[in-house]
Amino acid sequence: QELPEMVLLKFFRSENAPVPARPTPEQLSNLIKTSLHYPESFSHSFHQKSLCLVPVTLLLSNCSQAVVDVMIDLRHKTTSSEALEIHGSFTWLGQTQYKLQLKSQEVYSLQLKACFVHTGVYNLGTPRVFAKLADQVTLFETSQQNSMPALIIINNI
């Protein structure tokens, strides 16, 4: 009975093997694209009901090939007096923070309600969205680039 011939194994490693690069801050701030969907104007009878509730959809799109952890904060308020004079103040009703995870290229629709007590022009673009790659051990998420102002006109009937 013959023993099989022993063969030495050789392992090769290419010297220019690409090292996985860490995403740049700019890439991290573009993981999630957001868009708000709402009526351009909304008519409400403030005499009959003092609170005007408008349904708003926040659409979140994962632009990356990776799984992304997302945090949405609705508590952010416009503090500059100039912006308040132009747009006025409104409140998001219900839950003020959301944490979710989006798979690669996933689009998620979040249903929100905006509450107004006066007629006027308002900027709905106040939700702050933070994201990080799910497999990254990071203490904080990167703020996602905000879109343009999302103006809505509230009219009295």
Secondary structure, 3 states (H helix, E strand, C coil): CCCCCCCCCCCCCCCCCCCCCCCCHHHHCCCEEEEEECCCEEEECCCCCCCEEEEEEEEEEECCCCCEEEEEECCCCCCCHHHHHHHCCCEEECCCEEEEEECCCCEEEEEEEEEECCCEEEECCCCEEEEEECCCCCCCCEECCCCCCCEEEEEEC
